[in-house]
Amino acid sequence: MKQNQTQAEKASILVEASNDFLKREIQRLESEREAMRRELQQIQQSYAWRMVNSYRRWIARYRDNSVVRFYEKIALWMLNRMVENDEQDERKRYQLWLQSHKLTPEIIETMKAAAASFPYRPLISVVLSVGSATIENWLAVTIDSVRAQLYDHWQLCIASDESAGQSIELMLARYMAEDPRIVARHSPGRTAGAPIDLRDFVKGEFITFLDQFGQLGAAAFYQVVKRLNRNPLDDLLYWDEDKLDSEGRRVEPFFKPDWSPDLLLSMNYLGECFVIRSTLVEKLGGLRRGFAPSQNYDLALRAVEQTDRIAHLPEVLYHRRNESVWLPHLADEVAERDLQSTRAIGEAVRRRGEDGAVDIISPGLYAVRYDIRDEPLVSILIPTRDNCQLLRQCLESVHRNTDYKNYEIIILDNDSAEPETLEYFKEIAAEIQIHRCPGPFNFSAINNLGAAKAGGKFLLFLNNDTRVIRRDWMRAMIEQAQRPEVGAVGAKLLFADGRIQHAGMVLGICGMIGHAFRFKSCNAQHYFGLADIIRDCSAVTAACMMMRHSVFDEVKGLDEKLPIEFNDVDLCLRLRQRRYLVVYTPLALLNHYESATRHRIHVPGDLEVFMKRWGSCLKSGDPYYNRNLTLAREDWTIAL
């Protein structure tokens, strides 16, 4: 009874201190907001802004004019030529970004003072493994990166195995003599690379893991504890990271999304170094020896099944040496890592009540192929109007290139009048349903009508200007759409020349919505392979989108107040409101000739309705798109 009372008193004190801290943070943020408001006002009153704004209004009014479109293409080509030698160079862009985000002496002193006054100051234990492959000066740099933390309440726990040399042991002894926060344990029975037994070794409330290839940014623990003072119940925190080249320069930043469960099944995007509550590690039984060198990935996969209190810190706080430069047997290391990673993912899938296999897309990138339950009927809804050759090509590709056979096709005809099209309808009428949808074109109303006529457990919305490329495309979409937590599934769509047209949507691009990696080559890997792996998105295009019929009915279908534009994005955002996931899968691969039937149509009313409903959502940012990435283009380059 007394112990419970003491714990309650401690909790009360912590909550009160946290409230005081939050009040100070609110005051600081309000001051920053006011400063940003004044800065924005100055920008909007500038001559350059007024000129650009006038141009945008003019373009919006005359965009469908062929002459305007021609000159717009020339302008974009000239702009790309001007920036390709500088802004398009990501290495150079990142160096500019680093300069603008450098910790100045003033910032460092401010952070130190704030860290010392945090009401909640948990001990963070850093677990560092040392073995035969350890390079002494690298180990020293790693240890020094911990000692340089602006938040000083940490413990460094170093475990050396039986292969560690005498010089390493002497170096560790010197560090322990200099800093009582450093403790080392020699484990003669532990083989090189094996996970560390954390029991009776680490004392911290939170744990993170390091090896000689990694270094912490000076503000790492400061940012962690700052977040914990706002959200003291967080169990797992992760940050952005970059690499160190052979000369120690920081390159290849990975600006990560917020929590994305499907991305974690496709790659270890949390990284080798993240912060996790020690009681959670204890509950999970610690690191599992049999999953080395992927034991941290395995731990993360198990941890996220036990908590949803997962926080992303959008700061580059971890730097990792490029292992390909240093590991003598890299191919063997990569193969073993992939083997153990697929084992860990496979076990995670089975723990979650699913059956399936795990494929290796490329080193470090994976695809979960879920078993399809009961071979359900899929209803393919295809709106169309004339242009018979497009529809014929679409239907023939579906029949020829689909290895899943339990589907029905429903053609939704919006006033076709060309004799060739009407004759084609007669040819296919015995095998395919054709429903007339007369009147002004309303994509939402037409597909809602089709859904009402559909008998399938799954609805597959498909444009008539698409062509199937990959035979298992429909299976890949069913695998994801059958999961109860998934609301909608989108495909990877390519232009006719092989460039990417759609790899998921991003909110906020150019103030609206963009397509990830649009116009980028399909044959190259872009931004850590995100175009090539299954991941969560805020929205996907209905040019090829699947969802369960029951979920479509639950959200009352597509909004007919959005007849032309934004209806698919609106549907996805309503699904997200209900806490469904929207999943992109590149394993569903098609060509999309993008509105070839109707060209480009802009309806001012659609934009007005959409922005009134979702404008604040666009302004707040896309949780699956890092704030450090550009909103000016769709290529995931760094924002400057």
TORLUMLUM-831317 format. One record per residue (C-alpha): residue in one letter; x, y, z. Coordinates in steps of 0.2 Angstrom, whole numbers, padded with zeros to 4 digits, always signed. Layout:
AXYZ...
//
This chain:
M+0000+0000+0000K+0014+0012+0005Q+0024+0007-0011N+0009+0011-0022Q+0006+0028-0013T+0025+0032-0016Q+0023+0028-0034A+0008+0038-0036E+0016+0053-0028K+0031+0051-0040A+0019+0051-0054S+0010+0066-0048I+0027+0076-0046L+0032+0070-0064V+0016+0076-0072E+0017+0092-0063A+0035+0095-0068S+0030+0090-0086N+0016+0102-0086D+0027+0116-0081F+0039+0111-0095L+0025+0111-0108K+0019+0128-0103R+0037+0135-0106E+0037+0125-0123I+0020+0133-0128Q+0026+0150-0124R+0042+0147-0134L+0033+0140-0149E+0020+0154-0149S+0035+0166-0150E+0042+0156-0164R+0025+0156-0173E+0023+0175-0172A+0041+0177-0179M+0037+0165-0193R+0020+0174-0196R+0029+0191-0198E+0042+0183-0210L+0028+0175-0220Q+0019+0192-0221Q+0035+0200-0228I+0037+0186-0241Q+0019+0188-0247Q+0021+0207-0248S+0037+0205-0258Y+0038+0209-0277A+0044+0192-0282W+0029+0184-0272R+0016+0195-0281M+0024+0191-0298V+0024+0172-0295N+0006+0172-0288S+0000+0181-0303Y+0008+0168-0314R+0000+0154-0304R-0017+0162-0306W-0014+0165-0325I-0008+0147-0327A-0023+0140-0318R-0035+0150-0329Y-0027+0145-0346R-0019+0128-0342D-0029+0119-0355N-0023+0130-0369S-0011+0120-0380V+0001+0136-0382V+0002+0139-0364R+0006+0120-0361F+0020+0121-0374Y+0028+0136-0366E+0026+0129-0349K+0036+0113-0354I+0050+0124-0361A+0051+0134-0345L+0052+0118-0335W+0065+0111-0346M+0075+0127-0344L+0073+0127-0326N+0079+0110-0324R+0094+0114-0335M+0099+0128-0323V+0098+0118-0307E+0104+0101-0313N+0123+0106-0310D+0119+0112-0292E+0103+0109-0284Q+0101+0092-0292D+0118+0086-0285E+0112+0078-0268R+0129+0077-0261K+0131+0096-0263R+0114+0099-0257Y+0117+0090-0241Q+0133+0100-0237L+0122+0116-0239W+0109+0108-0228L+0122+0104-0215Q+0129+0122-0215S+0112+0129-0212H+0108+0116-0198K+0125+0117-0189L+0125+0118-0170T+0133+0135-0166P+0141+0138-0149E+0126+0148-0144I+0114+0134-0149I+0125+0122-0139E+0125+0132-0124T+0106+0134-0125M+0103+0116-0127K+0115+0112-0112A+0105+0124-0101A+0089+0117-0106A+0095+0099-0104A+0100+0103-0086S+0083+0110-0082F+0072+0096-0089P+0060+0091-0075Y+0061+0073-0081R+0079+0067-0083P+0079+0048-0087L+0096+0038-0087I+0100+0032-0105S+0111+0017-0106V+0121+0015-0122V+0126-0003-0125L+0142-0005-0136S+0149-0022-0142V+0168-0024-0144G+0176-0039-0153S+0191-0044-0164A+0186-0034-0179T+0186-0018-0168I+0197-0004-0175E+0204+0006-0160N+0203+0023-0167W+0185+0020-0173L+0180+0014-0156A+0188+0029-0148V+0177+0041-0160T+0162+0031-0155I+0165+0032-0137D+0169+0051-0138S+0152+0054-0147V+0143+0047-0132R+0154+0058-0120A+0150+0073-0131Q+0132+0072-0127L+0124+0089-0122Y+0112+0079-0111D+0124+0071-0097H+0113+0058-0088W+0119+0043-0098Q+0128+0027-0095L+0140+0018-0107C+0140-0001-0105I+0154-0009-0116A+0154-0028-0118S+0170-0035-0125D+0171-0053-0131E+0185-0066-0130S+0192-0060-0146A+0195-0042-0141G+0214-0038-0140Q+0224-0032-0126S+0226-0014-0133I+0207-0013-0133E+0206-0018-0115L+0219-0006-0110M+0210+0008-0119L+0193+0004-0111A+0202+0004-0094R+0208+0022-0097Y+0191+0028-0102M+0183+0020-0086A+0196+0029-0076E+0192+0045-0084D+0173+0044-0083P+0163+0035-0070R+0148+0034-0082I+0158+0021-0093V+0157+0003-0087A+0165-0012-0096R+0162-0030-0095H+0174-0043-0102S+0164-0059-0107P+0176-0073-0111G+0162-0085-0116R+0154-0073-0129T+0158-0076-0147A+0162-0062-0159G+0146-0053-0165A+0134-0062-0153P+0121-0051-0144I+0125-0045-0126D+0116-0051-0111L+0109-0035-0104R+0104-0042-0087D+0112-0034-0072F+0123-0024-0084V+0112-0009-0089K+0104+0002-0076G+0095+0015-0088E+0077+0018-0090F+0080+0018-0109I+0093+0009-0119T+0101+0012-0136F+0114+0001-0146L+0130+0006-0154D+0145-0002-0163Q+0161+0005-0169F+0153+0009-0186G+0141+0022-0178Q+0142+0039-0170L+0130+0049-0161G+0126+0067-0164A+0130+0078-0150A+0111+0083-0148A+0105+0065-0149F+0100+0062-0131Y+0095+0080-0129Q+0082+0078-0142V+0076+0061-0135V+0074+0068-0117K+0066+0084-0124R+0053+0073-0132L+0051+0062-0117N+0047+0078-0106R+0032+0081-0118N+0027+0063-0120P+0034+0053-0105L+0025+0037-0110D+0035+0035-0126D+0042+0018-0127L+0053+0018-0143L+0061+0033-0152Y+0071+0034-0168W+0079+0047-0177D+0086+0052-0195E+0103+0047-0199D+0117+0048-0212K+0133+0040-0218L+0151+0044-0216D+0162+0041-0232S+0180+0035-0232E+0186+0053-0227G+0174+0055-0213R+0162+0067-0223R+0144+0066-0219V+0134+0060-0235E+0118+0050-0240P+0106+0057-0227F+0090+0046-0223F+0076+0058-0219K+0064+0045-0212P+0045+0045-0211D+0035+0044-0195W+0030+0027-0189S+0026+0016-0204P+0022-0002-0199D+0023-0009-0217L+0039+0000-0221L+0047-0008-0206L+0042-0025-0213S+0051-0020-0230M+0067-0013-0222N+0075-0009-0206Y+0071+0009-0207L+0073+0012-0189G+0091+0008-0191E+0104-0001-0180C+0103+0013-0167F+0086+0018-0159V+0081+0021-0141I+0069+0009-0132R+0062+0008-0114S+0072-0005-0104T+0057-0013-0096L+0050-0016-0114V+0067-0024-0118E+0066-0035-0103K+0048-0040-0106L+0054-0046-0124G+0068-0056-0117G+0082-0044-0124L+0092-0047-0139R+0090-0064-0147R+0107-0072-0150G+0102-0082-0165F+0097-0067-0176A+0114-0059-0176P+0119-0048-0186S+0100-0043-0187Q+0097-0044-0169N+0092-0025-0167Y+0080-0027-0182D+0072-0042-0173L+0071-0033-0157A+0062-0018-0166L+0050-0030-0175R+0045-0038-0158A+0044-0021-0149V+0031-0013-0160E+0020-0028-0157Q+0019-0023-0139T+0017-0004-0140D+0011+0010-0151R+0020+0023-0142I+0033+0026-0156A+0041+0043-0159H+0051+0049-0174L+0063+0063-0171P+0066+0072-0188E+0084+0076-0184V+0100+0068-0191L+0107+0062-0174Y+0116+0046-0179H+0130+0044-0192R+0136+0027-0198R+0152+0023-0207N+0149+0016-0225E+0152-0003-0221S+0155-0007-0240V+0171+0003-0239W+0178-0006-0223L+0171-0024-0222P+0183-0037-0230H+0170-0050-0233L+0155-0038-0236A+0146-0050-0248D+0145-0063-0234E+0140-0051-0221V+0126-0044-0232A+0120-0062-0236E+0119-0067-0218R+0111-0050-0213D+0097-0053-0226L+0095-0071-0221Q+0092-0067-0203S+0082-0051-0207T+0070-0062-0217R+0069-0074-0203A+0065-0060-0191I+0051-0053-0203G+0044-0071-0206E+0042-0074-0187A+0034-0057-0185V+0021-0060-0198R+0017-0077-0190R+0016-0069-0173R+0003-0057-0180G-0008-0071-0186E-0003-0071-0204D+0004-0084-0216G+0016-0080-0230A+0034-0079-0236V+0047-0066-0236D+0056-0061-0253I+0072-0052-0254I+0070-0038-0267S+0088-0032-0265P+0101-0031-0251G+0091-0024-0236L+0075-0023-0245Y+0061-0036-0242A+0043-0040-0247V+0031-0049-0237R+0020-0060-0248Y+0004-0065-0238D-0005-0080-0242I-0022-0076-0250R-0037-0083-0240D-0051-0091-0249E-0048-0085-0266P-0061-0071-0265L-0070-0063-0280V-0063-0046-0286S-0074-0034-0295I-0064-0023-0307L-0073-0007-0311I-0067+0002-0327P-0075+0019-0332T-0073+0023-0350R-0080+0034-0364D-0076+0030-0382N-0057+0028-0387C-0060+0009-0390Q-0042+0005-0393L-0037+0010-0375L-0050+0000-0367R-0046-0015-0378Q-0028-0014-0373C-0033-0013-0355L-0044-0028-0355E-0033-0039-0366S-0018-0035-0354V-0029-0040-0339H-0034-0056-0347R-0017-0060-0353N-0006-0054-0339T-0016-0059-0323D-0012-0076-0314Y-0027-0073-0302K-0043-0080-0310N-0057-0076-0298Y-0062-0059-0305E-0076-0050-0314I-0075-0035-0325I-0088-0021-0325I-0087-0008-0338L-0095+0009-0333D-0099+0018-0350N-0101+0037-0349D-0110+0041-0365S-0099+0032-0378A-0104+0036-0396E-0091+0031-0408P-0097+0016-0418E-0081+0006-0415T-0083+0007-0396L-0102+0002-0397E-0097-0013-0408Y-0084-0018-0396F-0096-0018-0382K-0107-0030-0392E-0092-0042-0394I-0088-0042-0375A-0105-0041-0368A-0107-0060-0365E-0092-0060-0354I-0091-0043-0346Q-0104-0032-0338I-0107-0016-0346H-0117-0003-0337R-0123+0014-0344C-0118+0030-0334P-0126+0044-0344G-0123+0063-0340P-0109+0074-0336F-0093+0065-0332N-0092+0062-0313F-0079+0049-0308S-0085+0047-0291A-0104+0044-0296I-0099+0032-0309N-0088+0021-0298N-0101+0022-0284L-0113+0015-0297G-0101+0002-0302A-0098-0003-0283A-0117-0005-0281K-0117-0017-0296A-0102-0027-0290G-0103-0044-0282G-0085-0045-0277K-0078-0045-0259F-0064-0033-0266L-0066-0018-0277L-0052-0014-0289F-0054+0003-0297L-0045+0003-0314N-0043+0017-0327N-0046+0012-0345D-0029+0020-0349T-0019+0007-0340R-0010-0009-0346V-0005-0023-0334I+0014-0028-0334R+0017-0040-0320R+0006-0056-0319D+0005-0057-0300W-0001-0039-0299M-0019-0043-0293R-0012-0056-0280A+0000-0042-0274M-0015-0031-0271I-0026-0044-0263E-0012-0049-0251Q-0012-0032-0243A-0031-0027-0245Q-0037-0043-0236R-0028-0037-0220P-0041-0030-0208E-0030-0014-0204V-0028-0009-0222G-0041+0002-0230A-0034+0004-0248V-0020-0002-0258G-0011+0007-0273A+0000+0001-0287K+0016+0006-0295L+0012+0015-0312L+0024+0019-0326F+0023+0030-0341A+0024+0022-0358D+0043+0026-0358G+0046+0017-0342R+0047+0032-0330I+0038+0032-0314Q+0020+0040-0314H+0014+0034-0297A+0023+0027-0282G+0011+0033-0269M+0005+0051-0265V+0013+0064-0255L+0003+0078-0246G+0009+0096-0247I+0020+0095-0263C+0018+0112-0272G+0005+0116-0259M-0006+0102-0265I-0003+0083-0268G+0012+0075-0278H+0016+0058-0284A+0031+0050-0276F+0046+0049-0288R+0036+0055-0303F+0046+0055-0319K+0061+0046-0311S+0068+0031-0320C+0060+0014-0315N+0076+0005-0318A+0086+0015-0305Q+0084+0014-0286H+0078+0031-0278Y+0080+0037-0261F+0084+0021-0252G+0073+0010-0263L+0056+0017-0257A+0049+0016-0274D+0053-0003-0274I+0046-0008-0258I+0029-0010-0249R+0026+0005-0238D+0012+0015-0230C+0006+0032-0239S-0006+0045-0235A-0015+0042-0252V-0014+0032-0268T-0022+0035-0285A-0038+0027-0290A-0031+0024-0307C-0027+0007-0299M-0033+0005-0282M-0041-0010-0272M-0051-0010-0256R-0063-0022-0247H-0081-0019-0253S-0086-0018-0234V-0073-0004-0231F-0079+0006-0246D-0097+0005-0240E-0091+0009-0222V-0085+0026-0228K-0100+0029-0240G-0089+0027-0256L-0082+0041-0266D-0088+0059-0263E-0099+0064-0278K-0096+0082-0273L-0078+0079-0281P-0083+0073-0298I-0066+0075-0307E-0051+0079-0295F-0045+0074-0278N-0059+0061-0275D-0046+0047-0273V-0036+0057-0261D-0052+0062-0251L-0056+0044-0250C-0039+0039-0243L-0039+0053-0230R-0056+0048-0224L-0049+0030-0222R-0034+0037-0213Q-0046+0046-0201R-0054+0030-0197R-0036+0023-0193Y-0035+0012-0208L-0018+0010-0217V-0016+0015-0235V-0003+0004-0243Y+0008+0006-0259T+0014-0010-0267P+0027-0010-0281L+0023-0028-0284A+0007-0022-0293L+0015-0015-0309L+0006-0007-0323N+0008+0006-0337H-0003+0021-0335Y-0006+0033-0349E-0013+0046-0337S-0030+0053-0343A-0028+0048-0361T-0046+0048-0364R-0051+0065-0356H-0034+0074-0356R-0032+0086-0341I-0048+0093-0333H-0048+0106-0320V-0064+0109-0311P-0062+0125-0299G-0076+0118-0288D-0067+0102-0284L-0052+0112-0278E-0063+0123-0267V-0072+0108-0259F-0056+0098-0256M-0046+0113-0248K-0061+0117-0237R-0061+0099-0231W-0042+0095-0230G-0033+0111-0232S-0027+0111-0214C-0021+0093-0216L-0010+0098-0231K-0002+0112-0221S+0002+0101-0206G+0013+0090-0217D+0013+0072-0223P+0017+0059-0209Y+0026+0048-0222Y+0036+0062-0229N+0050+0070-0219R+0050+0089-0216N+0068+0090-0222L+0063+0085-0240T+0058+0097-0253L+0040+0102-0256A+0044+0110-0273R+0047+0094-0283E+0042+0075-0282D+0059+0068-0282W+0062+0067-0263T+0077+0079-0264I+0083+0089-0249A+0074+0105-0244L+0086+0120-0244
//
